[in-house]
């Protein structure tokens, strides 16, 4: 986690704005277990999920979730909710406690110093 930004669970309140799902150039890596869970949740085979919902990461070391044309996560709904919330990847469920970006405090209203 970025040392300049420590976020603890007691002082963080998610504003449900969806900005964390719109982080510019953000990527969400998915591992085999996450692929299995998400595919099952969506009622897809793992092969179909990989083919239709993922792409190779820029560093070519893993698969990542596809993004919409506007850069947002494809699973961000119009109501700023996660369509796969019960099975969302670890990266998503651990933000902003386990990791942040250098600009997270300007992106996420819940991370701003109070």
C-alpha positions in Angstrom: 0.0 0.0 0.0 1.1 3.5 -0.7 2.8 4.7 2.6 1.6 8.2 2.1 -2.0 7.1 2.4 -3.1 4.9 5.2 -6.8 4.1 5.3 -8.3 2.2 8.2 -11.7 0.5 8.2 -12.9 2.5 11.3 -12.4 5.9 9.6 -13.5 5.0 6.1 -17.0 5.4 4.8 -17.7 4.3 1.3 -19.7 7.0 -0.5 -21.0 4.4 -3.1 -19.9 6.8 -5.9 -18.2 4.2 -8.1 -15.1 6.3 -8.6 -12.9 3.4 -7.5 -14.4 1.5 -10.5 -13.5 4.3 -12.8 -9.8 4.8 -11.9 -8.0 6.0 -15.1 -6.0 3.2 -16.6 -7.0 0.9 -13.7 -6.7 -2.8 -14.2 -8.2 -5.6 -12.2 -6.1 -8.8 -12.4 -8.1 -12.0 -12.0 -6.7 -15.4 -10.9 -8.0 -18.9 -11.7 -10.1 -19.0 -8.5 -11.7 -15.6 -9.2 -12.4 -16.6 -12.8 -14.2 -19.7 -11.6 -16.3 -17.8 -9.1 -17.2 -15.0 -11.4 -18.0 -17.3 -14.3 -20.2 -19.5 -12.1 -22.0 -16.4 -10.7 -22.7 -15.1 -14.3 -23.8 -18.6 -15.4 -21.0 -18.9 -17.9 -18.4 -21.5 -18.6 -14.9 -20.5 -17.6 -13.8 -20.6 -21.2 -16.6 -18.2 -22.3 -15.9 -15.9 -19.4 -12.2 -15.7 -20.3 -12.9 -15.2 -24.0 -15.7 -12.6 -23.5 -14.9 -10.8 -20.2 -11.1 -10.7 -19.9 -8.0 -9.7 -21.8 -4.3 -10.1 -21.4 -2.8 -7.5 -19.0 -0.4 -4.9 -20.5 2.6 -6.6 -18.9 1.3 -9.9 -20.4 1.6 -11.7 -17.0 -2.1 -12.3 -16.3 -5.7 -11.8 -17.3 -7.6 -8.7 -16.4 -11.2 -7.8 -16.5 -12.2 -5.8 -19.6 -13.1 -2.2 -19.2 -15.9 -0.2 -20.9 -14.9 2.3 -23.6 -15.1 5.1 -21.0 -12.5 3.2 -18.9 -14.9 2.1 -16.1 -15.2 -1.5 -15.0 -17.8 -3.4 -17.2 -19.5 -4.6 -14.0 -20.2 -1.0 -12.7 -23.9 -0.5 -12.9 -25.7 2.8 -13.6 -26.5 2.9 -9.9 -22.7 2.8 -9.1 -23.0 -0.7 -7.7 -20.9 -3.8 -8.6 -22.9 -6.3 -10.6 -20.6 -9.1 -9.4 -20.3 -7.8 -5.8 -20.7 -11.2 -4.0 -17.8 -12.6 -6.1 -15.8 -9.5 -7.0 -12.0 -9.9 -7.3 -9.8 -9.5 -4.3 -8.3 -6.3 -5.7 -11.8 -4.7 -5.6 -12.7 -6.0 -2.2 -9.5 -4.8 -0.6 -9.5 -1.2 -1.9 -8.6 1.1 -0.1 -7.4 -0.9 2.8 -4.8 -3.2 1.2 -3.8 -1.0 -1.7 -4.2 2.5 -3.1 -2.9 4.5 -6.1 -1.0 7.7 -5.5 -4.1 9.6 -6.6 -6.6 7.6 -4.6 -7.3 10.4 -2.1 -8.3 12.7 -5.0 -10.3 10.0 -6.7 -12.2 8.4 -3.8 -14.2 10.8 -1.6 -14.2 8.2 1.2 -10.4 8.4 1.3 -10.1 12.1 1.6 -8.7 13.4 4.9 -11.5 14.4 7.1 
